[in-house]
């Protein structure tokens, strides 16, 4: 399978709500197969609804997530995000310093 590098493939994003100070927002995101480098300028918590992703951090550690999994990427996180299949996720973004937020990939517990 071939991945388009550093481009946004067809998809949609919808911001469902945003705080008055623009520091918190959440919404829905879907994209086709892609591979893309990321560097988070904000904290993000994502819940995978459909599809499967691989996230490789800058240390080379690979994390795989699918439906029902939660991904936490703290501000300053860097790596590669790869959609292995078309993906739909719910996301929440917090654009402020939050001490103690750690990366996590795993079951959502439902």
C-alpha positions as CSV (number, residue, x, y, z in Angstrom):
1,X,0.0,0.0,0.0
2,X,1.3,3.5,-0.9
3,X,1.0,6.4,1.6
4,X,0.8,10.0,0.6
5,X,3.4,11.8,2.6
6,X,2.7,15.2,4.2
7,X,-0.6,15.8,2.4
8,X,-4.1,15.7,3.7
9,X,-6.0,13.0,1.8
10,X,-9.8,13.3,1.3
11,X,-11.6,13.5,4.5
12,X,-13.7,15.7,6.8
13,X,-13.3,17.5,10.1
14,X,-16.0,19.0,12.2
15,X,-15.5,21.1,15.4
16,X,-18.6,20.4,17.5
17,X,-17.7,22.9,20.3
18,X,-15.1,25.4,21.4
19,X,-14.5,27.2,24.6
20,X,-14.9,31.0,24.7
21,X,-11.1,31.4,25.2
22,X,-10.4,28.9,22.3
23,X,-8.2,26.8,24.6
24,X,-10.5,23.7,24.5
25,X,-12.3,22.2,21.5
26,X,-13.7,18.8,20.4
27,X,-15.1,17.3,17.3
28,X,-15.0,14.6,14.7
29,X,-12.3,13.7,12.2
30,X,-12.2,11.2,9.3
31,X,-9.5,10.6,6.7
32,X,-8.5,8.0,4.1
33,X,-5.2,6.1,4.2
34,X,-2.4,8.5,5.0
35,X,1.1,8.7,6.7
36,X,2.0,12.0,8.2
37,X,4.6,13.5,10.6
38,X,3.1,15.3,13.5
39,X,4.4,17.6,16.2
40,X,1.7,18.5,18.7
41,X,1.4,22.1,19.7
42,X,-1.5,21.2,22.0
43,X,-2.7,18.2,24.0
44,X,-5.0,15.8,22.2
45,X,-7.2,12.9,23.4
46,X,-8.7,10.9,20.6
47,X,-11.2,8.0,20.6
48,X,-11.0,5.8,17.5
49,X,-14.5,5.0,16.2
50,X,-13.5,3.2,13.0
51,X,-10.4,2.0,11.3
52,X,-6.8,1.3,12.4
53,X,-3.9,3.6,13.0
54,X,-0.2,3.2,13.8
55,X,1.6,5.9,15.8
56,X,5.4,5.8,15.9
57,X,6.9,8.2,18.4
58,X,10.3,9.9,17.9
59,X,12.0,7.1,19.9
60,X,10.7,4.6,17.3
61,X,8.1,3.0,19.6
62,X,5.1,1.7,17.6
63,X,1.6,2.0,19.0
64,X,-1.4,0.5,17.2
65,X,-5.0,1.6,17.9
66,X,-8.4,0.6,16.5
67,X,-12.1,1.0,17.3
68,X,-12.6,1.6,21.0
69,X,-9.0,2.6,21.7
70,X,-7.9,5.9,23.2
71,X,-4.9,7.9,22.1
72,X,-3.4,10.6,24.3
73,X,-0.7,12.8,22.7
74,X,0.6,15.5,25.0
75,X,1.8,18.8,23.8
76,X,5.3,18.5,22.3
77,X,4.7,14.9,21.1
78,X,6.4,14.1,17.8
79,X,6.2,11.2,15.5
80,X,4.4,9.6,12.6
81,X,0.6,9.0,12.3
82,X,-0.4,6.3,9.8
83,X,-4.0,5.4,8.9
84,X,-3.8,1.8,7.8
85,X,-7.4,2.0,6.7
86,X,-9.9,5.0,6.5
87,X,-10.2,6.3,10.1
88,X,-12.9,8.1,12.1
89,X,-12.1,9.5,15.5
90,X,-13.6,11.9,18.1
91,X,-11.0,14.3,19.3
92,X,-10.5,16.8,22.2
93,X,-7.8,19.4,22.1
94,X,-6.5,21.5,25.1
95,X,-4.2,24.3,24.1
96,X,-2.6,25.1,27.5
97,X,0.1,23.7,29.7
98,X,-1.1,20.7,31.6
99,X,1.4,19.2,34.0
100,X,1.4,15.4,34.3
101,X,-0.4,14.5,31.0
102,X,1.3,11.4,29.7
103,X,1.0,9.5,26.3
104,X,-1.4,6.6,26.3
105,X,-2.6,4.1,23.7
106,X,-5.0,1.5,24.8
107,X,-8.6,0.3,25.4
108,X,-11.2,2.8,26.1
109,X,-12.7,0.6,28.8
110,X,-16.2,0.3,27.4
